[in-house]
Amino acid sequence: MNNKATLFFDQESLPFILRAFDTTIDDSGIIINSRSGEPIQTPEGLELTPDQLGAIKKGSVIFLKDDIYSIIQLSENKY
C-alpha cells in the first residue's frame, strides 16, 4: 500500500500551509521560522519569498525553490 500523500496549494492557501510548518512571511517578504525569526533556506542556502517556493519536502522539512535545478535535484533524490 502506498502511504504517500501529495498536497498541492495555491497562493491563497499559502499562509495556512506556512503556519502548519511553523513559518510565516516577514515584512520584507521572506519566509521565516515563526519562533526564531530566522529566514528559511533552501539546501543551497538561498532565502525564499512566497513566489519562489516550489515545494516543501517531508523529512527534515526541506523548502525547495520553484526552479528547474531544484526539480532535477529532487527527482534525483539529492534532497
N, C-alpha and C positions, 0 to 999 in steps of 0.2 A: 504494500500500500504506500502511495506517495503522500507524505505528510507536509509537503512544501506548499506554501501559500505565497501568492504574489499580490501585492496591493498597489494599484495604480491610483494616483491622486492628481488633482489639478491645482491651480494656483489658489482657488477659493478655499480648498480644504487644507492648504499648506500649514497655516498656523496650528490647526488641530494636530496634524502629523508631527510637527516640530515639538509641540508640548509633550506628545507621547514619548519622545526621545529626550526629554528634559533639555530642550534647546529652544531658542527664540531668536528674533531678529533685533539687533541693536539699532540705535539711532542713525548709524552710518550705513545701515543696510546689510550688515554682515551677520551670518548665522553664528550664534554664540551659545556656549553652555550656560544654561539658566542659573546654575548655582555659582560657578566660578567667574562668569563674565568673560572667560577666555574664548577666542574665536575657535570654531570648529575647523579642522583642517583635513584636506584630502590626504591620502597616503603620500602624495608628492609634496606635502607641506603648504598647499595653497588654501587660502581662506575662500569661503564661498558666500555668494549672495543667493537669495532665493531663486533668481532667474538662472543661475549656473548649476543648481542642484539637479543631478541626473538620477541618483539612486541612493538608497540607504541599505547597506548590506548587513544581513544578520551576522552575528558573531560578536565581535568587539564593537559593534556599531560603527561601520565604516561609511563615511559620507563620500560620495563619488560625484565628480563633475560631469556635466552633460556635454561630453565631447567624445570624439572618435577614439582618442588614446585611452580614456578610461573604460570605454566599452570593450575595446580589444583586451585590455589588461584583465577586466572582469571575465570575459569569455575564455581567457587562457588560465583562469584561476590564479592570477597573480595577487589577488587581494584576498 
